[in-house]
Amino acid sequence: MRRKGGKEMEYRTRRPSNTEHPAALGSFGSWVRLLAGRKGIEKRYIPKAAFVSLTTALTSPLRIWERVRYGRIIKRTAIHPSPIFIIGHWRSGTTHLHNLISQDENLGYLSTFQAMAPGFCLVGDKWIKERIEKKTSSLYSTRLIDNIPLSLDAPQENEFALANMTPYSFLHAFTFPKQAGYFFERYVLFDGIPEAELSRWIEAYLTILKKATLRSGGKRLVLKNCADSARIRTLLDLFPDAKFIHIHRNPYRVFLSTLHLYKTVIPRSQLQDIGLEEVEEYVLRFYSELMERFLADSSLIPAGNRVEVRRNDDTVFEGLIYERSLRQSGKLISEAEVTAYTYLIKYDRHLVYRLYPTGVKAGEIIKDLASLEEGVNVSNVDDGDSLLSPWKIENQTALKVMQSVARGVNYWLRMRPGKMLCFKPKVAGASVAVIGEDKVLSARFSEDGWEKRNRIIYVGAGGRVLADVSEEAGDLPLIIHDPFLADSTEAERRAR
């Protein structure tokens, strides 16, 4: 890969293996159509193109065998009507989120082997996969772009499967980087794509999902594809009740990380040279156009079917219990993370993500939360005081939110800046907000101030209580959660 004006960037040059190129184990016919429709293969990359042509041709009998063996079964396979799509720009945390949510045993996903070899992933799930995994592990133990452990059974982005089945994938931009704009506009934005070509794209997309469903035993799928961020309209046409989890991150960090991605992947896929300045221009342009299309179409997603997630430098979710990822003894994720992420899936019908503006009364908030649960009577709820600052509720079931508010131990409901709504007892020690066994909620609101706190509880890493400091009886407790705090002495010092 060359920088404009001269200096060639260094990268490892050796004969590519059939695990490195996005189309190396894909359809021979698709690869031939891709080459025939493109111009500008440079002379020094002809051996690479020939190698991929050879591997795709040699594996063609396996694809024929799979069509004969599983064709009718795949056609009859029903995809769960409400798949979960993880979307967001590349390098925003989508892979980490996908890995975590896929730990839920109730969900299925597209595996890395299925993405590498979608045409024979069912007939080759045992002995062929084992041979490829041995070859892959001898070359790399982790992904080149981010050091995430590499496994053929791990969840994978379904765009890779599209690149291996069809010429209709944005990933072919890494093979023909000079024409990256064409692949992005046509196969991410669907601008200018002929109806017949879009129909073939949809057919391939659904085939990939059917195979993933078949391999997962009919489970609901959780899928990750950054390019799908701009395909909301098409996905909703296919799955009107689909769920979307959009994760976003500081765009400056996304730019640098995406640039690293391109600089890592292009040399292993390219059949033509491109300058670094051109790559930088592509990254900036694609980010802008992808997010503009997402923002324009995201309002089409039905209320309750979309979750927004922000990734900070050290956090994955804002408002969830989590711990840093641990890669000790081969364990990629911690139990606490799995528990936190699976809340999004197991309780998706009652997922709460609410932002209340200044001036909304506390009783209105409780009634709004109650409306998300069946059979909750709110006739005894008073209006109460108005909020003095915006108030955000994130990622929890409505019933759990109301119950924890009623107990006065809810650290999910955090007022900005740094204040919380408390149900304060008229008499010391008496509860003033109760959800009974019959799901009837009763609440009263006192007139005294928000500031007074007579009990502080610090919860640290792993959800462990590190300090419980109180004075005389009075207010219900305030819970403060610091997921990275493990020192009980420091927790008690802060509480006091």
C-alpha positions as CSV (number, residue, x, y, z in Angstrom):
1,M,0.0,0.0,0.0
2,R,1.6,3.3,-1.0
3,R,1.2,6.8,0.3
4,K,0.4,9.5,-2.3
5,G,3.6,10.8,-3.6
6,G,5.9,7.9,-2.9
7,K,6.9,6.1,0.2
8,E,5.7,2.5,0.3
9,M,4.3,1.4,3.7
10,E,5.8,-1.7,5.2
11,Y,3.8,-4.8,5.6
12,R,4.4,-8.5,5.7
13,T,4.8,-10.0,2.2
14,R,4.4,-13.7,1.8
15,R,2.1,-16.0,-0.2
16,P,-1.4,-15.5,1.2
17,S,-3.0,-18.4,2.9
18,N,-6.6,-19.3,2.1
19,T,-7.7,-18.0,5.5
20,E,-6.5,-14.4,4.9
21,H,-8.5,-13.2,1.9
22,P,-12.3,-12.5,2.4
23,A,-13.2,-14.5,-0.7
24,A,-10.6,-17.3,-0.5
25,L,-13.1,-20.0,0.6
26,G,-16.0,-18.4,-1.2
27,S,-17.9,-19.0,-4.3
28,F,-15.8,-19.6,-7.4
29,G,-18.6,-18.1,-9.6
30,S,-18.9,-15.0,-7.4
31,W,-15.1,-14.5,-7.5
32,V,-15.0,-14.8,-11.3
33,R,-17.8,-12.3,-11.6
34,L,-16.0,-9.9,-9.2
35,L,-12.8,-10.1,-11.2
36,A,-14.6,-9.7,-14.6
37,G,-16.5,-6.6,-13.4
38,R,-13.4,-4.8,-12.2
39,K,-10.4,-3.3,-13.9
40,G,-7.0,-2.4,-12.7
41,I,-5.5,-5.6,-11.1
42,E,-1.8,-4.7,-10.8
43,K,0.8,-7.0,-12.1
44,R,2.4,-7.9,-8.8
45,Y,-1.0,-9.0,-7.4
46,I,-1.8,-11.5,-10.2
47,P,-0.3,-14.5,-8.1
48,K,-2.7,-13.5,-5.3
49,A,-5.7,-13.4,-7.6
50,A,-4.7,-16.7,-9.1
51,F,-4.3,-18.3,-5.6
52,V,-7.8,-17.2,-4.6
53,S,-9.2,-18.4,-7.9
54,L,-7.6,-21.8,-7.3
55,T,-8.9,-22.2,-3.7
56,T,-12.4,-21.2,-4.7
57,A,-12.3,-23.6,-7.7
58,L,-11.0,-26.5,-5.6
59,T,-13.7,-26.1,-2.9
60,S,-16.6,-25.9,-5.5
61,P,-17.4,-29.6,-5.0
62,L,-18.1,-29.0,-1.3
63,R,-20.6,-26.2,-2.2
64,I,-22.3,-28.5,-4.6
65,W,-22.4,-31.2,-2.0
66,E,-24.0,-28.8,0.6
67,R,-26.7,-27.7,-1.9
68,V,-27.6,-31.3,-2.6
69,R,-27.4,-32.4,1.1
70,Y,-29.0,-29.4,2.7
71,G,-30.7,-27.3,0.0
72,R,-34.3,-28.3,0.8
73,I,-33.7,-28.1,4.6
74,I,-32.2,-24.6,4.3
75,K,-35.1,-23.5,2.1
76,R,-37.6,-24.7,4.7
77,T,-35.8,-23.2,7.7
78,A,-37.7,-20.4,9.4
79,I,-35.7,-17.5,10.8
80,H,-36.9,-16.1,14.1
81,P,-39.1,-13.1,13.2
82,S,-37.3,-10.8,15.8
83,P,-33.6,-11.1,15.2
84,I,-31.2,-8.8,17.1
85,F,-29.0,-6.6,15.0
86,I,-25.9,-5.0,16.5
87,I,-25.1,-1.9,14.5
88,G,-22.7,1.0,14.6
89,H,-19.6,2.2,12.7
90,W,-16.6,-0.1,12.5
91,R,-14.3,0.0,15.6
92,S,-17.1,1.3,17.9
93,G,-17.2,-1.8,20.1
94,T,-19.6,-3.9,18.0
95,T,-17.4,-7.1,18.2
96,H,-17.0,-6.9,22.0
97,L,-20.7,-6.4,22.4
98,H,-21.5,-9.3,20.0
99,N,-19.2,-11.6,21.8
100,L,-20.8,-10.8,25.1
101,I,-24.4,-11.1,24.1
102,S,-23.7,-14.3,22.2
103,Q,-22.9,-15.9,25.6
104,D,-26.7,-16.2,26.2
105,E,-27.5,-19.8,25.5
106,N,-31.0,-18.8,24.3
107,L,-29.5,-17.1,21.3
108,G,-27.8,-18.3,18.1
109,Y,-25.2,-16.5,15.9
110,L,-23.2,-16.7,12.7
111,S,-19.8,-18.4,13.5
112,T,-16.5,-17.4,12.1
113,F,-16.3,-20.6,10.1
114,Q,-19.7,-20.0,8.6
115,A,-18.6,-16.5,7.6
116,M,-15.3,-17.9,6.0
117,A,-17.0,-20.8,4.2
118,P,-20.8,-20.1,3.9
119,G,-21.1,-22.4,0.9
120,F,-20.0,-25.5,2.8
121,C,-20.2,-24.6,6.5
122,L,-22.7,-27.3,7.2
123,V,-21.0,-30.3,5.5
124,G,-17.6,-29.1,6.6
125,D,-18.5,-28.2,10.2
126,K,-16.2,-31.0,11.6
127,W,-13.2,-32.2,9.7
128,I,-12.8,-29.3,7.3
129,K,-13.2,-26.8,10.1
130,E,-10.7,-28.6,12.3
131,R,-8.1,-28.5,9.5
132,I,-8.6,-24.8,8.9
133,E,-8.5,-24.0,12.6
134,K,-5.1,-25.7,13.0
135,K,-3.8,-23.8,10.0
136,T,-5.2,-20.5,11.3
137,S,-4.0,-21.0,14.9
138,S,-0.5,-21.7,13.6
139,L,-0.5,-18.3,12.0
140,Y,-2.4,-16.1,14.5
141,S,-3.7,-16.6,18.0
142,T,-5.6,-13.3,17.9
143,R,-7.2,-11.1,15.4
144,L,-4.7,-8.8,13.7
145,I,-6.7,-5.6,14.2
146,D,-7.5,-5.8,17.9
147,N,-5.9,-8.8,19.6
148,I,-9.2,-10.5,20.3
149,P,-8.7,-14.3,20.6
150,L,-9.4,-16.0,17.3
151,S,-11.7,-19.0,17.1
152,L,-13.7,-20.4,14.3
153,D,-16.6,-21.0,16.7
154,A,-16.7,-17.4,17.8
155,P,-19.4,-15.0,16.5
156,Q,-18.6,-13.2,13.3
157,E,-19.9,-10.3,11.2
158,N,-22.2,-11.6,8.5
159,E,-20.7,-9.2,5.9
160,F,-17.8,-11.6,5.6
161,A,-20.2,-14.4,4.6
162,L,-21.8,-12.1,2.0
163,A,-18.3,-11.4,0.5
164,N,-17.7,-15.1,0.3
165,M,-21.1,-15.8,-1.4
166,T,-21.6,-12.9,-3.7
167,P,-19.8,-10.0,-5.4
168,Y,-22.4,-7.7,-3.6
169,S,-20.4,-6.8,-0.5
170,F,-18.6,-3.7,0.8
171,L,-15.7,-5.9,1.9
172,H,-14.6,-6.3,-1.7
173,A,-13.4,-2.7,-1.3
174,F,-10.4,-4.1,0.4
175,T,-9.6,-6.2,-2.7
176,F,-10.2,-3.2,-5.0
177,P,-9.5,-0.2,-2.8
178,K,-9.4,2.3,-5.7
179,Q,-13.1,1.5,-6.2
180,A,-14.1,1.5,-2.5
181,G,-16.5,4.3,-3.1
182,Y,-18.4,2.2,-5.6
183,F,-18.7,-0.8,-3.2
184,F,-19.8,1.5,-0.4
185,E,-22.5,3.4,-2.3
186,R,-23.9,0.3,-4.0
187,Y,-23.8,-2.3,-1.3
188,V,-24.0,-0.3,1.9
189,L,-26.2,2.6,1.0
190,F,-27.9,0.7,-1.8
191,D,-27.7,3.9,-3.9
192,G,-28.0,3.0,-7.6
193,I,-28.3,-0.7,-7.1
194,P,-30.6,-2.4,-9.7
195,E,-33.7,-4.2,-8.3
196,A,-32.5,-7.6,-9.6
197,E,-29.2,-7.2,-7.9
198,L,-30.8,-6.1,-4.6
199,S,-33.1,-9.2,-4.9
200,R,-30.0,-11.4,-5.2
201,W,-28.4,-9.6,-2.2
202,I,-31.5,-10.3,-0.1
203,E,-31.6,-13.9,-1.2
204,A,-28.0,-14.4,-0.1
205,Y,-28.5,-12.5,3.1
206,L,-31.5,-14.7,4.1
207,T,-29.6,-17.9,3.1
208,I,-26.8,-16.9,5.5
209,L,-29.3,-16.3,8.3
210,K,-31.1,-19.6,7.6
211,K,-27.8,-21.5,7.8
212,A,-27.0,-19.8,11.1
213,T,-30.5,-20.6,12.4
214,L,-30.1,-24.2,11.3
215,R,-26.7,-24.6,13.0
216,S,-28.1,-22.9,16.2
217,G,-31.0,-25.3,16.4
218,G,-33.7,-22.7,15.5
219,K,-32.7,-20.1,18.1
220,R,-33.2,-16.4,17.8
221,L,-30.2,-14.9,16.1
222,V,-28.0,-12.0,17.4
223,L,-26.2,-10.6,14.4
224,K,-23.5,-8.0,14.0
225,N,-22.8,-6.1,10.8
226,C,-21.6,-2.5,10.8
227,A,-22.7,-2.0,7.2
228,D,-26.3,-2.8,8.3
229,S,-26.3,0.6,10.1
230,A,-27.3,2.1,6.7
231,R,-29.7,-0.8,5.7
232,I,-32.4,-0.1,8.3
233,R,-35.2,0.2,5.7
234,T,-34.3,-3.1,4.0
235,L,-33.9,-5.0,7.3
236,L,-37.3,-3.7,8.6
237,D,-38.9,-4.9,5.3
238,L,-37.5,-8.3,6.0
239,F,-38.0,-8.3,9.8
240,P,-40.6,-5.7,10.9
241,D,-40.2,-6.7,14.6
242,A,-36.3,-6.8,14.5
243,K,-34.5,-5.4,17.5
244,F,-31.5,-3.0,17.1
245,I,-28.7,-2.2,19.5
246,H,-26.7,0.8,18.3
247,I,-23.3,1.3,19.9
248,H,-21.4,4.5,19.4
249,R,-18.0,5.8,20.5
250,N,-15.9,9.0,20.4
251,P,-15.6,9.6,16.6
252,Y,-12.0,10.7,16.9
253,R,-11.1,7.4,18.4
254,V,-13.2,5.6,15.8
255,F,-11.3,7.4,13.0
256,L,-7.9,6.3,14.3
257,S,-9.0,2.8,15.0
258,T,-10.7,2.4,11.6
259,L,-7.6,3.7,9.8
260,H,-5.6,1.0,11.6
261,L,-8.2,-1.5,10.4
262,Y,-7.8,-0.5,6.8
263,K,-4.0,-0.4,7.0
264,T,-4.0,-3.9,8.4
265,V,-6.6,-5.5,6.1
266,I,-5.9,-3.9,2.8
267,P,-2.4,-5.3,2.3
268,R,-3.7,-8.9,2.9
269,S,-6.6,-8.5,0.4
270,Q,-5.6,-5.9,-2.2
271,L,-5.2,-6.5,-5.9
272,Q,-4.3,-2.8,-6.6
273,D,-2.3,-0.1,-4.7
274,I,-3.8,2.9,-3.0
275,G,-2.2,5.8,-1.1
276,L,-2.6,6.3,2.6
277,E,-4.1,9.8,2.0
278,E,-6.8,8.2,-0.1
279,V,-7.6,5.7,2.6
280,E,-7.9,8.5,5.1
281,E,-10.4,10.3,2.8
282,Y,-12.4,7.1,2.5
283,V,-12.6,6.6,6.2
284,L,-13.8,10.1,6.8
285,R,-16.3,10.0,4.0
286,F,-17.7,6.6,4.8
287,Y,-18.1,7.5,8.5
288,S,-20.1,10.6,7.6
289,E,-22.3,8.9,5.0
290,L,-23.0,5.8,7.1
291,M,-24.0,7.8,10.2
292,E,-26.1,10.2,8.1
293,R,-28.1,7.3,6.6
294,F,-28.5,5.7,10.0
295,L,-29.8,8.9,11.6
296,A,-32.2,9.5,8.7
297,D,-33.7,6.0,8.9
298,S,-33.4,5.1,12.6
299,S,-36.8,6.8,13.3
300,L,-38.4,3.9,11.3
301,I,-37.5,1.5,14.0
302,P,-40.6,0.9,16.2
303,A,-40.5,2.3,19.7
304,G,-39.1,-0.2,22.1
305,N,-37.1,-2.1,19.4
306,R,-34.0,0.1,19.6
307,V,-31.3,0.5,22.3
308,E,-28.6,3.1,22.2
309,V,-25.3,2.2,23.9
310,R,-22.3,4.5,24.4
311,R,-18.8,3.2,24.7
312,N,-16.4,5.3,26.7
313,D,-12.7,4.8,27.0
314,D,-12.9,2.4,29.9
315,T,-16.6,1.4,29.8
316,V,-18.8,-0.6,27.5
317,F,-22.2,0.3,28.8
318,E,-23.3,3.4,30.7
319,G,-25.7,2.4,33.5
320,L,-25.0,-1.3,33.6
321,I,-23.0,-3.4,36.1
322,Y,-19.9,-4.5,34.4
323,E,-16.2,-5.2,34.9
324,R,-13.2,-4.9,32.6
325,S,-12.7,-7.7,30.2
326,L,-10.3,-10.3,31.6
327,R,-8.2,-12.5,29.3
328,Q,-6.8,-14.8,31.9
329,S,-6.6,-18.6,31.5
330,G,-8.2,-18.2,28.1
331,K,-11.4,-16.6,29.5
332,L,-12.3,-13.6,27.4
333,I,-15.1,-12.2,29.4
334,S,-16.2,-12.1,33.1
335,E,-19.4,-13.5,34.5
336,A,-20.5,-10.0,35.6
337,E,-20.3,-8.8,32.0
338,V,-22.3,-11.7,30.7
339,T,-25.0,-11.1,33.2
340,A,-25.2,-7.4,32.4
341,Y,-25.4,-7.8,28.7
342,T,-27.9,-10.6,28.7
343,Y,-30.4,-8.3,30.5
344,L,-30.7,-6.6,27.1
345,I,-32.0,-9.8,25.5
346,K,-33.8,-11.7,28.2
347,Y,-36.0,-8.7,29.1
348,D,-36.1,-6.9,25.7
349,R,-39.9,-6.6,25.8
350,H,-39.7,-4.5,28.9
351,L,-36.3,-2.7,28.2
352,V,-36.3,0.7,29.7
353,Y,-34.4,3.5,28.0
354,R,-36.0,6.8,29.0
355,L,-34.8,10.4,29.1
356,Y,-37.0,12.8,31.1
357,P,-36.6,16.6,30.7
358,T,-36.5,19.2,33.4
359,G,-40.0,19.9,34.8
360,V,-41.4,16.4,34.6
361,K,-43.0,15.3,37.9
362,A,-41.8,12.3,39.8
363,G,-45.2,10.7,39.7
364,E,-45.4,11.0,35.9
365,I,-42.2,9.1,35.7
366,I,-43.5,6.3,37.8
367,K,-46.7,6.1,35.8
368,D,-44.7,6.0,32.6
369,L,-42.6,3.1,33.9
370,A,-45.7,1.3,35.1
371,S,-47.2,1.6,31.6
372,L,-44.5,-0.8,30.4
373,E,-45.7,-3.6,32.7
374,E,-49.0,-5.3,32.5
375,G,-51.5,-5.1,35.4
376,V,-49.8,-2.4,37.5
377,N,-52.3,-0.1,39.2
378,V,-51.0,3.5,39.6
379,S,-54.1,5.1,40.9
380,N,-52.5,5.8,44.3
381,V,-49.4,7.5,42.9
382,D,-49.2,11.3,43.6
383,D,-47.5,13.7,41.3
384,G,-44.7,14.8,43.6
385,D,-41.9,17.3,42.9
386,S,-40.7,18.3,39.5
387,L,-37.2,17.4,38.3
388,L,-34.7,20.1,38.5
389,S,-32.4,18.6,35.9
390,P,-32.8,16.0,33.1
391,W,-33.1,12.4,34.3
392,K,-32.0,9.3,32.4
393,I,-33.1,5.7,33.0
394,E,-31.0,3.1,31.2
395,N,-31.1,-0.6,30.4
396,Q,-33.3,-2.3,33.0
397,T,-36.7,-3.8,33.2
398,A,-39.5,-1.5,34.2
399,L,-40.7,-3.7,37.1
400,K,-37.2,-4.0,38.5
401,V,-36.8,-0.2,38.2
402,M,-40.1,0.4,40.1
403,Q,-39.3,-2.1,42.7
404,S,-35.9,-0.7,43.4
405,V,-37.3,2.8,43.5
406,A,-39.9,1.7,46.0
407,R,-37.1,0.2,48.2
408,G,-35.1,3.3,47.8
409,V,-32.0,1.3,46.6
410,N,-32.0,2.2,42.9
411,Y,-28.7,3.3,41.6
412,W,-29.9,3.1,38.0
413,L,-32.0,6.2,38.2
414,R,-29.4,8.9,38.4
415,M,-30.3,12.6,38.2
416,R,-28.0,14.9,36.4
417,P,-25.9,16.4,37.8
418,G,-25.2,13.9,40.6
419,K,-28.6,13.8,42.3
420,M,-31.1,11.0,42.7
421,L,-34.9,10.9,43.2
422,C,-35.6,9.4,46.7
423,F,-39.0,8.3,48.1
424,K,-38.5,9.9,51.6
425,P,-40.3,8.5,54.6
426,K,-42.7,10.7,56.5
427,V,-41.7,8.7,59.6
428,A,-38.2,7.5,60.2
429,G,-37.8,4.0,58.8
430,A,-41.2,3.8,57.1
431,S,-41.5,2.9,53.4
432,V,-43.5,5.3,51.3
433,A,-43.5,3.5,47.9
434,V,-44.6,-0.1,47.7
435,I,-45.4,-2.6,44.9
436,G,-47.5,-5.3,46.4
437,E,-47.9,-8.9,45.3
438,D,-51.0,-7.9,43.3
439,K,-48.8,-5.4,41.4
440,V,-50.5,-2.4,42.9
441,L,-48.0,0.5,43.4
442,S,-48.6,3.1,46.0
443,A,-46.4,6.1,46.5
444,R,-46.2,9.4,48.4
445,F,-43.7,12.2,48.0
446,S,-42.5,14.4,50.8
447,E,-41.7,18.1,50.6
448,D,-38.3,18.1,52.1
449,G,-35.1,18.6,50.1
450,W,-33.2,16.3,47.8
451,E,-29.8,16.7,49.5
452,K,-30.1,15.0,52.8
453,R,-28.5,11.6,53.0
454,N,-28.3,9.5,56.2
455,R,-27.0,6.3,54.7
456,I,-24.5,5.7,51.9
457,I,-23.8,2.2,50.4
458,Y,-20.9,1.7,48.1
459,V,-21.1,-1.2,45.6
460,G,-17.8,-2.1,43.9
461,A,-16.4,-4.5,41.3
462,G,-18.6,-7.5,40.8
463,G,-21.5,-6.0,42.6
464,R,-19.9,-6.5,46.0
465,V,-20.9,-4.2,48.9
466,L,-17.7,-2.5,50.1
467,A,-19.1,0.1,52.6
468,D,-22.4,0.8,54.3
469,V,-22.2,4.0,56.3
470,S,-25.2,5.5,58.2
471,E,-26.1,8.1,60.7
472,E,-29.4,8.5,62.5
473,A,-32.5,7.0,60.9
474,G,-34.1,9.1,58.2
475,D,-33.7,8.9,54.5
476,L,-33.7,5.7,52.6
477,P,-30.2,4.7,51.4
478,L,-28.3,6.1,48.5
479,I,-26.5,3.5,46.5
480,I,-23.3,4.5,44.7
481,H,-21.8,2.0,42.2
482,D,-18.2,2.1,41.1
483,P,-17.5,-1.0,39.0
484,F,-13.7,-0.5,39.2
485,L,-13.5,0.0,43.0
486,A,-12.3,-3.0,45.0
487,D,-10.8,-1.4,48.1
488,S,-13.3,-1.4,51.0
489,T,-11.2,1.1,53.0
490,E,-11.3,3.6,50.1
491,A,-15.0,3.0,49.7
492,E,-15.7,3.7,53.3
493,R,-13.6,6.9,53.2
494,R,-15.6,8.1,50.2
495,A,-18.9,7.3,51.8
496,R,-18.0,9.2,55.0
